[in-house]
Amino acid sequence: MSHPGFPVLSRPAAAPALPGGPVDFTEAWLRNRRLSEHTRDAYRRDVAGWLTWCAARDLDPLRASFLDVNAYARELETTLAAQSGRPLTPATVARRLSALSSWYDFLVKLRAVEGNPVSGADRPRIDRDHSATVGLTPDEVDALLAAAEADTGPTAARNRAALALLADLGLRVGELISLDLTDLGAERGHRSVRFVGKGGKVRRRALTPGTAYAVDAYLAERAAAQGVSVPELTGPLLVTATGGRLDRHSVFRMVRRLARAAGIPAWAKLSPHSLRHAFATTARSEGVPLEDVQDAMGHSDPRTTRRYDRDRHNLDRDPAYVIWAARARRRT
């Protein structure tokens, strides 16, 4: 059965894997999904890892069984992460298998395979109440922002803008680096920014006065260096010294460098995602309703938002106190 725009797949008796090329097919699968560019790249790497594993074992991915997927998963669990040097976390392994499962679901819909081998595999158990991301306290976030303010050099203004967007909006690093100048705007008296969030959904957020000031200062400096006015600037919002789009690795390095300058003990383990966790925790501790934090972070499930809230088990927030206080007021 052929489908316009997709590679023609068959199930030959011999061993060639995915006629038409696995890369072509993977791209067709990705085009069929509403995904941010960051997620698209991650899924592309996830499927490529599986295809490489299959090729090393002369295994046709069209004939893989759940036993093969199990063997792959167990090998992933012992693979060392490039950044940390530690084995991949269960969440990372589960995410890779989830991407692979979506890939096979697409193959099933095209009748290239009879069933999805990932569906019967033994996936890692994920503790939904725990996150491996190292968090930051409000004081540490303040210290990080202060370090950015004190920083000097040709990229200091850009770094202050990037850090403000991460801290005040809780953006994912992929959302941050994907921002273009045309994404900045104003809505009903609010400075705003639009971006494509997880799942390919277009979202908008308000810029706080502090974040707007940092962004404006950076763009003014960038325009002056180019000899143009701010409205004449084009392209990505955050750029490198050569004018290219800032990448996620540069943001990781920037966060850790400034965290070290700020004297934060866990600086070497921090990531841009640490600021996203801090955003959720601080918002909840300041009384922002869970549903508002959930909407701001773009989570479809409130349980995900709760997992980001590092202070959720603090006994100061136990609702028993609220119930007791209300009862005491009624008795007076």
Secondary structure, 3 states (H helix, E strand, C coil): CCCCCCCCCCCCCCCCCCCCCHHHHHHHHHHCCCCCHHHHHHHHHHHHHHHHHHHHCCCCHHHCCHHHHHHHHHHHHCCECCCCCCECCHHHHHHHHHHHHHHHHHHHHCCCCCCCCCCCCCCCCCCCCCCCCCCCCHHHHHHHHHHHHHCCCCCHHHHHHHHHHHHHHCCCHHHHHCCEHHHEEEECCEEEEEEECHHHCEEEEECCHHHHHHHHHHHHHHHHHHCCCHHHCCCECCECCCCCECCHHHHHHHHHHHHHHCCCCCHHHCCHHHHHHHHHHHHHHCCCCHHHHHHHHCCCCHHHHHHHCCCCCCHHHCHHHHHHHHHHHHHC
